[in-house]
Amino acid sequence: MRKFSPLLLLSTFAVCATLLAATPAVAATSANICSPRSYGAKGNGVTNDAAAIQHAINACEAKGGGTVLLTPGTYLSGPIVLKSNITLDLKKGATLLGSPDFKDYPKISEFRAPGRQALVSATDASHVSIVGGGTINGNGVGWWKAFLTHLVAEGRNTHFTRPRLIVFDHCDHVLIEGITAENSPMWQIVPYYSDYVTIRNVRVLAPAHSVNTDAIDPFASRHVLIEHVYANVGDDDVAIKSGMPKSANNRASRYITIEDCTFVHGHGLSIGSEIAGGAQHIYADNITFDGTGNGIRIKANRDRGNDVSDIVFKNIRMKNVPNALIISEFYPHKFPPKPDLPAPVTPLTPHFHNITIENLTAINSRNGAVIAGLPEAPIRDLVLDHVTIDARKGMVISNAQVIGKDLFVHASEGKDITTLAGAKLSMH
């Protein structure tokens, strides 16, 4: 009989809780159908239909909720705001296309920072859905070009802001199902401080050269289920966040399940680096990475960390992924500086512990694995169980306690596994 560790039992409980709680209830008033075309929407890709769509949303809200139906056509639009008990149903052949006019996106404070209003958003709403076989297209090409221009002129601290595609801010019981989300000016689907969120059977797309087009970013959110997602984007395929650098009073991301997903291009599956609120009870199962820039990354630094624990990744397949596994408390650097001196522990010091990676296979990688803890906060209880990595360069471990069970690393150049200061590797 197989013996389960307390970590795996706790993670199994977390998954069950997520699966049971993440499914949003359907609004009882869904029989109300509100058509934007009844309020003047043309769906011709030329006329700005934002006002008509918003009128339909408001009309359904006045009836206690219902479905706002976008029939086939291209609905050019600036930002629209969903409300409680509203379902936005994009039928196959319907596209909500973001206006290319930057002035249509008001400058706002979003996520405690300057931003612009998202194309589709909801704030303090409950039982909200976006469903159907249609597409939400952020029309982001102009935004990417403008951002790069400002980046060259002003540097990394540029004040040029871009809208996100879909944002749920302090919402609960949210469902996104069946749609394609694509070409956002920046992050594409963002549950922010939201609970009981399901994102299912969704395609998230953007060109590989697009800037900051993360597919799904659960930010300080809880009971989130992400399943059957195909992501092919220009940045993180999934990035779990909970707090910006040097920030305080953040909320942890918890009980997040990611399963049965395929990631093609993009930067892989990440926890961090903006993780100042911490992250616990994260479970990923049956994930395929094919040509992504990275595979799995858990990342933070001394200015953006917290407790990151009870993490399980299992049944992971990687092919042609340059960086298979990065677990670093020195992000954006992979390795500690020299000399590797301890720093004072603060509320933003990252503490990574109780992490299990099980049944992972990576072939044709450039860098097999980097596991780098802080000297003042080493990574603890990292289990690599049935992990096989075939890469040009092998695994490097520093300031970390690692347990290898059927761990096989093959490096075509140099040592398979290199242990640096503070590394404790136990092989079974």
N, C-alpha and C positions, 0 to 999 in steps of 0.2 A: 504494500500500500504506500502511495506517495505521501510524504510528509510535507505540509505546507508551512512556509515560514510565516511569522506574524505579519511581515510586510506584505506578502502576497494575499493573506487572508484579509488584511485591512484594505488592500487595493481592490480585491474582489467585492467587498462590501461597498466600496466607493463606486465601482462600476454599476452595481445593481441599483444603488441610489440614484446615479445619474440617469440610467436607462428608464427607471420608473418615473423620475421627476421631470425629465427634460422634455417630455412630450406635451406640447401645449394643448390646452382644451380648445375646441372649436367654438367660436362665438355662437351663442344660441340664436342670435339675430341674423345669421348668415343668409336667411331667405331674402333679406333686403338687397336688391341689386341696384347699384347706382352706376350709370354709364356716363363717362366724361363726354361722349359724343352728344348726349342730351343737353350738355352745357356749352356746346360749341367747339369741342375738340375736333380737329380735322384728321389727324393721323396721317398727314401727307409728308412729314419730314421737313416741312418748310415753315409752317405756322407754329408759333410757340404755344403749346397746349397746356402750359403749367397752370394757368388760372382755371381752365375748365376742369382739369384733373383735381385740383384742390377743391373746387366747388362740389364735385362729386363726392370727395372724401368727407367734406363738411356736411353734405346732405345725408350721407349714410350715418355719420355720427349723431345727427339730430334725431334719427330714427332709432337710436340705441345701438347702432352698429350694423354691419353688413359687408357686402362684397363690392368693391370698385373694380369694374370689369373693363380691361383693355382688350378689345377685339383686334384681329390682325391689322397691322398698319405700323407706321413709324411716328411716334409721338415725341416731337421735339419739345424739350422741357427744361426749365430751370428747376430749382429745388422745390420738392413737395414734402409735406409733413403728414405722416400717418397718425392716427389716433387710436384710442382703446377700442377693442372689438371690431377692428377693421381688417379685412382681407383684401390685399391688392392682388388680383388675379390677372396675370399676363398670359393670354392664350397663345398657343403656338402660332408664330408669325407676327406677334406683337413685339415691338421694340420701344422701350422708353429710352430716348436718346438725349444725352446731356447737351444743353446749349453750348455752342463754342464761344459765346460772349462771356468773358470773365466777369463783366459787371452784373451778370445775372446771379452771381453767387455772393451774397453779402458777407462781409468780414464779421466774424463773431469770435467769442472766446469759446474754445472747444478743448476738452480734456486739459483744463487749467492752462491753456496756452493760446496764443493767437491762431486763428484758423479761418476757414470759410465754411459756409453751410453746405452740408452734404446734398447730393442729388436727391436721395431718399432718406428720411430720418424720422425718428419718433423719440419723444422725451417724456418720461414719467407715464408711459402707456402700458396697458396690460392686454394680453390676448390679441396680439398683432401678428399678421401673417403676410408673407409674400410668396405666392405659389404660381403654378402654371408651367407651361412649356416655352414661355417667351424669354426675352432678353432685356437686361438693363445694361446699357452701354454708356460709359462715362465720357466718351469722346475725348480721351485724355491727351491726344497727340500734341495739341497746342500747349497744354500745361507742361508736358515733359520738356518740350523745347524751351519754354520760357524759364522753367526752373533751372535748367542747365546753363542758360545764359546768365541768370542771376548768380548761380553757383560760381561760375568762372569769374564774374565781376566782383562778387562780394565775399566769396569763401564759404566755408561750411556753416557760418552763422548768418547766412542770408535771411532776410525778413520776408522773402517772397512766400506766400502761403497758397496752398491748394486745397480744394474740397476733396473729401472722401466720397465713396460711392453710396454705401448703405451704412447708416449708423443707428444703433439702438442705444439710447442714453438713459440709464436708470429705468429700464423696462423689465417686465417679467412675462413669462409664457409667450415666447416668440418662436415663430416657425418660418424658416426659409426653405422651400422645397421645390425642386423641379426646374428652377430657372437657370439661365446662364447670366453670370455677372462678368463684365469685361471692360477693359480699357479705362479703369478709373484714373483720375489725375494722380491719386496716391492710394493709400490703403483702401481695399475694396469692400470687405464686409467686417464691421467692427461692433461686436456687443461690448458696450462700455458700462461697467457697474450694473450689469443686467443678469437676471437669474432665470433658470429654466428655459434655456435656448436650445432649439434643435435646428441644425443645418444639415439637410439631407438631399441626396441625389442632385447635387448642384455642380455645375461646371464654372470654374473661375479662370479667366483667360486674360493675358496681356502679352505683348511681345517681350522677348528676352531682354531687349535693350531698354525697356520702359523703366522709369525711376520710382522706386519705393512702392511698387504695385503689389504689396502683400495681399495674398488671397483672403485669409481669415485671421483676424487678430482678436481673440478673446482678451479683454482688458479688464482686470479686476472683476471678473464675472464668475458665476458659480452655477453648477449643474448644467453644464454645456455638453451637448452631444453633437459631434461632427462625424457624419458617416456617409460613405459612398460619394466622396467628393473627388473630382478630377481637377487638378490645378496645374496650370502651365503659365507661369507668370514671371515677372522680372525681379522679384524679391522673395521674402519668406512665403512658403506655401501655407504654413500655419505658424503663427508666433504668439505665444502666450505671454502676456505682459501684466504688470500690476502697479507700476509707478515709475515716473521719469527720474533721471539722475538728480541727485541732491534734493529730492522731494521728501515730504513727511506726511503722516496721517493717511497712508494708503491702505487699501483693502487687498487682501490676498485673493488670488485666483485659485478656486478649489473645485474639485469634483468635475474634471473635464475629461471626456472620453473621445478619442479619435480612432476610428476603425474603418477598415475596408476602403482605404483611400489609395489613389494613385497620383504621384507627383512627378511631373515631367518639366524639366527646367525649374527655375526658381532657386531659392536658397535653402530649401528643405524644411524640416520640422524643428522649431526652436521653442525653448523656454527662456525668455529674456530677450535682449539684455536689460530692458527697462523693467526690472522685477523688484522694485523697492518695497512693494507690499508683500512679497513672498509668493510661493505657489506650492500647493500641497494636493495630494490625491489626484495625480494626473496619470491617465492610462491610455496607451496607444497599442493597437493590435491590428495585424494584417495590413501593413503599409508597404507599398512599392515605391521605390525611388529609382527613376530611370533618367540619368543624365542631369540631375539637379546639381547645383554647385556644391551643396553640402547635403549630408544626410541628417543625422540627429545632432542638435547643439543644445547644451544647457550652459548659459553664459550670463555673466554679471561682472561687476567690478566693485571696488571699494566705495564708489559713490552711488551705487544703484542696486544694492543687494538686500537680502533678507533670508528667511528660512525657506529653503526649497527642498521638499522631502516627500516621501511616499510616492515615488515616480516609478512606473513600470512601462517599459517598451518591450513588446514581444512580437514574434513572427514578422521580422523586418527583412526585406529584400532590397539590396542596393546593387546597381549596375552602372558603371561609368560615372561614379560620383567622386569628384576629386578629393573631398574631405569627408570621410565616412562618419567619424565620431569625434566631436569636440565637447569636452566638459571642462570649462575654464572659468575660473574666478578672476581672470585677468583681462577679460574682453575689453577692447577688440584685439588684444594680443593673445596669442596662443600659449606662449611660454612665459614664465616669470622672468623679470629682469635680473641682471647680475650686478651687484650681489643681491641675492634674494633675502631681503631683510623684513622681519615682521613689522607691521604697523599697528597702531592702537585699534582695538575693536570699538566700533561705533554702531549705532542703530542701522546703518546702511552696509555693514559688513556682510557679505554673502556667506551662508552656511548651507552647503550642499550635503545631504546625507540620506541614507536609506533609498538608494536608487538601484533598480534591477533592470538589466538589459538581457533578454532571453530569446534564443533562437534568432540570431541576426547573422545574415550572410552578406558580405560585401565583396564584389569582384571588380578588378580593374580600377582601383582607387589610386590616387596619387599619394595621399597621406592617410595611413590607417586609422590612427587615433591619437588624440592629445587629451590627457587628463591632468589638469593643472589646478591644484588648490592653492590657497594662500598659506603662508607659514603660520599666521595667527589664527587661521580657520581652515584647517585641512579638510578635504573631502573625506567623508566617513561612510563606511558600509556601502560601497559600490560593488555590486555583484554582476559579473559578466558570465552568463550561463549559456553554454552552447553558442558561442560567438566565434565565427570564422571570418577573418579579414585577409584578403589578398591585395597587397598594395605595393607601390614602389618603395615607400618608406613605411616603417612599422609603427609601433605604439610607443609613446613617450609618457611617462608617469612622473609627476612631482607633487609632493605634499598631498598625498592621497592614500587612503587605505582601500585596496582593491582585492576582491576575492574572485579568482578565475576558476570556473568549473567547465571543463571541456572548452577551454579558450585556446584558439589556434590563430596565430598571426604569422603570415608569411610576407616578408619584405624582400623585394628583388634587389634593393640597395641597402646596405648597412644591417644593423641588428634588428631582429624581429621585435624585441621589447627592450626599451631602455628605461632604467629607473634612475631618477635624479634625487636631489635632496628631499627628504621627507617622504619618500615613496615606500609603501609597504605592500608588497604583492604576495598573496598566498594562492598557490595553484593547487587545485584538487582534480 
